[in-house]
Amino acid sequence: MPAPRRATDAPGNPPGRRPGLREQHKQRTRTAIREAALRLISEHGYAKTTVEQIAEAAGVSHTTFFRYFPTKEQVIVGGAHLEAQMRAIMATMPPGLGHFDLIRRFFTELDRVSADAPWIGNPLRRQLIRSEPLLQKTFQAESDRLISGMRQLVADHLARDADDFALGVFLDAVAGVAFRIAAEADENRTQPQLETTLRAIDLLERGLPLD
């Protein structure tokens, strides 16, 4: 079983790992840029908010902004941190798990990580992604990239080829259900997203019975 989370573990970091001062500084800078972007975009709109304005509001240089985010879209959508968390989560999974047990444990741990990273579920961020066409497009591309990375991680853990057809169908089915449930959760804040996702995975494992 994965090692229990210790009191010294920092929220949003891989279990058992405590961030150093440099990493803490980078996280503060990243958070400042994101918060400045959300504030300015909510006040002036996405199109009228510039990188220069965001950098000034965050108290960083134009160069520093691009050191953290390659584009304005990535400030809102960027999933590099989530990708690192996905790798860290998969590394904690014990060997020998079947693909359904593996994916259930993965979503359970991902939910914990997301709860420790309020940026992921920030309502304004989600609303911007839904309402701004360019952000929608960027988000879809980022989601596709994360799914591709997830496929490789699962394939490695199960000792299968990432191009395995059955594995691809399984992960596409799980991803489709998970994204649908996440979208519905955005509109219905009382919906227990993790619980619903796990119920859906159980149904997939049982062969999708309708009774």
Helices and strands as residue ranges (DSSP letters): H 21-44, H 51-58, H 62-68, H 72-77, H 80-91, H 99-116, H 123-131, H 133-158, H 165-187, H 193-205
